[in-house]
Amino acid sequence: MAAHTDRAFEAEELRAVVAQALELPVEEVTDDARFKEDLEVDSLISLEIAVRVEERYGVKIDESRLAEIGSFRLVRELIEAELNGASAT
């Protein structure tokens, strides 16, 4: 899959990428659903989401930030920060 070259991305497109990684229907991946608590997914799912995000958007999420991937909203905010060059390293 080619990396996303445009700096903007659609939230619904990202939601589909995350849902695929979680092996859940898109409608279950809401902004506030917590992956580990509400959706009861394995903790390794953060790595799977990070890999798929990198493949799709060309954004590498640093291993030290994987713990931040706890909900769709956090994934979206982390990627937006990376795309805008505003993330802390």
Contacts in CASP RR format, 6 or more apart in sequence:
PFRMAT RR
TARGET T0000
AUTHOR 0000-0000-0000
METHOD contacts of the structure
MODEL  1
MAAHTDRAFEAEELRAVVAQALELPVEEVTDDARFKEDLEVDSLISLEIA
VRVEERYGVKIDESRLAEIGSFRLVRELIEAELNGASAT
1 55 0 8 1.000
1 56 0 8 1.000
3 55 0 8 1.000
3 56 0 8 1.000
3 57 0 8 1.000
3 58 0 8 1.000
4 56 0 8 1.000
4 57 0 8 1.000
4 58 0 8 1.000
7 83 0 8 1.000
7 84 0 8 1.000
8 83 0 8 1.000
9 57 0 8 1.000
9 79 0 8 1.000
9 83 0 8 1.000
11 76 0 8 1.000
12 26 0 8 1.000
14 53 0 8 1.000
14 57 0 8 1.000
14 72 0 8 1.000
14 75 0 8 1.000
14 76 0 8 1.000
14 79 0 8 1.000
15 26 0 8 1.000
15 29 0 8 1.000
15 72 0 8 1.000
16 26 0 8 1.000
17 49 0 8 1.000
17 52 0 8 1.000
17 53 0 8 1.000
17 56 0 8 1.000
18 29 0 8 1.000
18 49 0 8 1.000
18 52 0 8 1.000
18 72 0 8 1.000
18 75 0 8 1.000
19 25 0 8 1.000
19 26 0 8 1.000
19 28 0 8 1.000
19 29 0 8 1.000
20 52 0 8 1.000
21 45 0 8 1.000
21 48 0 8 1.000
21 49 0 8 1.000
21 51 0 8 1.000
21 52 0 8 1.000
22 28 0 8 1.000
22 29 0 8 1.000
22 35 0 8 1.000
22 39 0 8 1.000
22 41 0 8 1.000
22 45 0 8 1.000
22 49 0 8 1.000
24 39 0 8 1.000
24 41 0 8 1.000
28 39 0 8 1.000
29 39 0 8 1.000
29 72 0 8 1.000
30 72 0 8 1.000
31 71 0 8 1.000
31 72 0 8 1.000
31 73 0 8 1.000
31 76 0 8 1.000
32 71 0 8 1.000
32 73 0 8 1.000
33 39 0 8 1.000
33 71 0 8 1.000
33 72 0 8 1.000
34 70 0 8 1.000
34 71 0 8 1.000
35 41 0 8 1.000
35 45 0 8 1.000
35 46 0 8 1.000
35 69 0 8 1.000
35 70 0 8 1.000
35 71 0 8 1.000
36 43 0 8 1.000
36 70 0 8 1.000
46 66 0 8 1.000
46 67 0 8 1.000
46 69 0 8 1.000
46 70 0 8 1.000
47 66 0 8 1.000
49 69 0 8 1.000
49 75 0 8 1.000
50 60 0 8 1.000
50 61 0 8 1.000
50 66 0 8 1.000
50 69 0 8 1.000
53 59 0 8 1.000
53 61 0 8 1.000
53 75 0 8 1.000
53 79 0 8 1.000
54 60 0 8 1.000
54 61 0 8 1.000
57 79 0 8 1.000
57 83 0 8 1.000
59 79 0 8 1.000
59 82 0 8 1.000
59 83 0 8 1.000
60 82 0 8 1.000
61 69 0 8 1.000
61 78 0 8 1.000
61 79 0 8 1.000
61 82 0 8 1.000
62 89 0 8 1.000
65 78 0 8 1.000
65 87 0 8 1.000
68 74 0 8 1.000
68 78 0 8 1.000
69 75 0 8 1.000
69 78 0 8 1.000
78 87 0 8 1.000
81 87 0 8 1.000
END
